[in-house]
Amino acid sequence: MADTFDLLVAEPAQRTEILIGYARVSTGGQKLDRQIDALTAAGCRRIFADKKSGKDDLRPELRACHAFLAAGDTLAVPALDRYARSHKDLVNMVG
């Protein structure tokens, strides 16, 4: 059992210290600029951005973001509602 990966450990065994950003707006008329500026100012090395509804996780940039993330990376979002619409959605996506 000692060789199994423990999902409840507070920190990964090897931190990469890479900050990855994700931004989203719901409609084409909304602008991503403010969110991207905030993520850039926070030090994100890579930012993924969608112009899609948050009603589900069928967002191409969100999927690319999840695929890009490695153990030890930190995901930054300007606000949790840009990532998930509800607590249940958040728990499902983090899982």
KENUDO-170417 format. One record per residue (C-alpha): residue number from 1; residue in three letters; x, y, z. Coordinates in steps of 0.02 Angstrom, whole numbers. Last residue first. Layout:
KENUDO-170417
<r resi="NUM" resn="ala" c1="X" c2="Y" c3="Z"/>
...
***
This chain:
KENUDO-170417
<r resi="95" resn="gly" c1="-622" c2="736" c3="-453"/>
<r resi="94" resn="val" c1="-592" c2="924" c3="-469"/>
<r resi="93" resn="met" c1="-725" c2="929" c3="-604"/>
<r resi="92" resn="asn" c1="-853" c2="831" c3="-504"/>
<r resi="91" resn="val" c1="-824" c2="933" c3="-344"/>
<r resi="90" resn="leu" c1="-842" c2="1096" c3="-441"/>
<r resi="89" resn="asp" c1="-1000" c2="1038" c3="-528"/>
<r resi="88" resn="lys" c1="-1077" c2="990" c3="-360"/>
<r resi="87" resn="his" c1="-1028" c2="1159" c3="-285"/>
<r resi="86" resn="ser" c1="-1114" c2="1245" c3="-429"/>
<r resi="85" resn="arg" c1="-1080" c2="1332" c3="-594"/>
<r resi="84" resn="ala" c1="-898" c2="1279" c3="-614"/>
<r resi="83" resn="tyr" c1="-741" c2="1363" c3="-681"/>
<r resi="82" resn="arg" c1="-796" c2="1543" c3="-711"/>
<r resi="81" resn="asp" c1="-908" c2="1529" c3="-558"/>
<r resi="80" resn="leu" c1="-753" c2="1495" c3="-454"/>
<r resi="79" resn="ala" c1="-686" c2="1670" c3="-489"/>
<r resi="78" resn="pro" c1="-529" c2="1732" c3="-579"/>
<r resi="77" resn="val" c1="-470" c2="1552" c3="-598"/>
<r resi="76" resn="ala" c1="-299" c2="1481" c3="-553"/>
<r resi="75" resn="leu" c1="-248" c2="1300" c3="-575"/>
<r resi="74" resn="thr" c1="-89" c2="1252" c3="-483"/>
<r resi="73" resn="asp" c1="34" c2="1127" c3="-554"/>
<r resi="72" resn="gly" c1="105" c2="993" c3="-438"/>
<r resi="71" resn="ala" c1="44" c2="846" c3="-541"/>
<r resi="70" resn="ala" c1="25" c2="903" c3="-721"/>
<r resi="69" resn="leu" c1="-107" c2="1013" c3="-801"/>
<r resi="68" resn="phe" c1="-109" c2="1014" c3="-991"/>
<r resi="67" resn="ala" c1="-250" c2="887" c3="-1010"/>
<r resi="66" resn="his" c1="-359" c2="985" c3="-887"/>
<r resi="65" resn="cys" c1="-324" c2="1146" c3="-982"/>
<r resi="64" resn="ala" c1="-362" c2="1065" c3="-1150"/>
<r resi="63" resn="arg" c1="-529" c2="1004" c3="-1081"/>
<r resi="62" resn="leu" c1="-566" c2="1177" c3="-1014"/>
<r resi="61" resn="glu" c1="-515" c2="1252" c3="-1182"/>
<r resi="60" resn="pro" c1="-636" c2="1139" c3="-1276"/>
<r resi="59" resn="arg" c1="-785" c2="1168" c3="-1160"/>
<r resi="58" resn="leu" c1="-903" c2="1021" c3="-1139"/>
<r resi="57" resn="asp" c1="-892" c2="1035" c3="-949"/>
<r resi="56" resn="asp" c1="-1074" c2="1078" c3="-928"/>
<r resi="55" resn="lys" c1="-1187" c2="1229" c3="-901"/>
<r resi="54" resn="gly" c1="-1034" c2="1344" c3="-905"/>
<r resi="53" resn="ser" c1="-1087" c2="1422" c3="-1068"/>
<r resi="52" resn="lys" c1="-948" c2="1449" c3="-1192"/>
<r resi="51" resn="lys" c1="-820" c2="1581" c3="-1238"/>
<r resi="50" resn="asp" c1="-673" c2="1483" c3="-1169"/>
<r resi="49" resn="ala" c1="-500" c2="1537" c3="-1110"/>
<r resi="48" resn="phe" c1="-341" c2="1439" c3="-1068"/>
<r resi="47" resn="ile" c1="-196" c2="1534" c3="-991"/>
<r resi="46" resn="arg" c1="-16" c2="1475" c3="-979"/>
<r resi="45" resn="arg" c1="125" c2="1542" c3="-870"/>
<r resi="44" resn="cys" c1="5" c2="1617" c3="-745"/>
<r resi="43" resn="gly" c1="92" c2="1749" c3="-639"/>
<r resi="42" resn="ala" c1="-54" c2="1826" c3="-543"/>
<r resi="41" resn="ala" c1="-42" c2="1979" c3="-656"/>
<r resi="40" resn="thr" c1="-72" c2="1865" c3="-807"/>
<r resi="39" resn="leu" c1="-224" c2="1788" c3="-723"/>
<r resi="38" resn="ala" c1="-295" c2="1960" c3="-683"/>
<r resi="37" resn="asp" c1="-264" c2="2024" c3="-860"/>
<r resi="36" resn="ile" c1="-345" c2="1867" c3="-931"/>
<r resi="35" resn="gln" c1="-499" c2="1894" c3="-823"/>
<r resi="34" resn="arg" c1="-514" c2="2078" c3="-871"/>
<r resi="33" resn="asp" c1="-487" c2="2042" c3="-1057"/>
<r resi="32" resn="leu" c1="-611" c2="1898" c3="-1076"/>
<r resi="31" resn="lys" c1="-747" c2="2007" c3="-1149"/>
<r resi="30" resn="gln" c1="-933" c2="1973" c3="-1157"/>
<r resi="29" resn="gly" c1="-1030" c2="1989" c3="-1319"/>
<r resi="28" resn="gly" c1="-987" c2="1812" c3="-1374"/>
<r resi="27" resn="thr" c1="-1079" c2="1742" c3="-1224"/>
<r resi="26" resn="ser" c1="-1037" c2="1643" c3="-1068"/>
<r resi="25" resn="val" c1="-863" c2="1706" c3="-1026"/>
<r resi="24" resn="arg" c1="-726" c2="1593" c3="-965"/>
<r resi="23" resn="ala" c1="-550" c2="1603" c3="-894"/>
<r resi="22" resn="tyr" c1="-427" c2="1466" c3="-845"/>
<r resi="21" resn="gly" c1="-251" c2="1498" c3="-782"/>
<r resi="20" resn="ile" c1="-102" c2="1383" c3="-754"/>
<r resi="19" resn="leu" c1="27" c2="1420" c3="-617"/>
<r resi="18" resn="ile" c1="181" c2="1312" c3="-628"/>
<r resi="17" resn="glu" c1="267" c2="1277" c3="-462"/>
<r resi="16" resn="thr" c1="316" c2="1103" c3="-521"/>
<r resi="15" resn="arg" c1="286" c2="1026" c3="-351"/>
<r resi="14" resn="gln" c1="353" c2="849" c3="-324"/>
<r resi="13" resn="ala" c1="271" c2="735" c3="-197"/>
<r resi="12" resn="pro" c1="106" c2="825" c3="-219"/>
<r resi="11" resn="glu" c1="49" c2="934" c3="-73"/>
<r resi="10" resn="ala" c1="-92" c2="911" c3="53"/>
<r resi="9" resn="val" c1="-96" c2="722" c3="34"/>
<r resi="8" resn="leu" c1="-276" c2="662" c3="15"/>
<r resi="7" resn="leu" c1="-254" c2="587" c3="-158"/>
<r resi="6" resn="asp" c1="-125" c2="463" c3="-92"/>
<r resi="5" resn="phe" c1="-37" c2="376" c3="-236"/>
<r resi="4" resn="thr" c1="-4" c2="194" c3="-197"/>
<r resi="3" resn="asp" c1="173" c2="133" c3="-160"/>
<r resi="2" resn="ala" c1="146" c2="118" c3="28"/>
<r resi="1" resn="met" c1="0" c2="0" c3="0"/>
***
